[in-house]
Amino acid sequence: MAIIPQSGTPTGLLPNRLLSLWSYTDIVCPHLRLGNQFVFLHAQQQPPFKIGFPNPRSWLAYWLEGVLFVKKGSFDPQGHYPDNGCSSECYCNQQFLELETLGPLAQIEPGATVTHMEIWQLYPDLPLPENEHIMQRIVKEIGLE
């Protein structure tokens, strides 16, 4: 199950959460659960499913058989990202689930380089985050906030 964090920054009456959905993504599928703090996605999709979003919290997670895999990337609030501003994306089908982090778009001059770094972490012996309350407790326990 993928765990996709939503922006927790209060903005009054202004929007603070955006989602990009691909044309083949069925948003009424039973494997998707939208929450106020997290989106949960079970990797049992046929047809494929893809969702993207700007990710100021800079992490995504995948829970499988008691192990939580956390992927961290960076987020530049001034950056321009592909796919309608997505710095993170999640794709799955009936065979696998993929967590993606993206860097901001930039023009690279000949001979120049760019680096995009990810940090991968594993946390064993964690319960299935069946709801937002459990996931928030896990987030605090492992220090993601």
Protein Blocks (a to p, Z undefined) as FASTA:
>chain_A
ZZddddfbdehjacfbdcdddfklcfkbfkbccdfkbccdddfbccddddddddfkopac
ddeehiacdddddddfkbcceehhiabdcdddfkbccdddddddddddehiacddddddd
ddehiacdfbfklmmmmmmmnopZZ
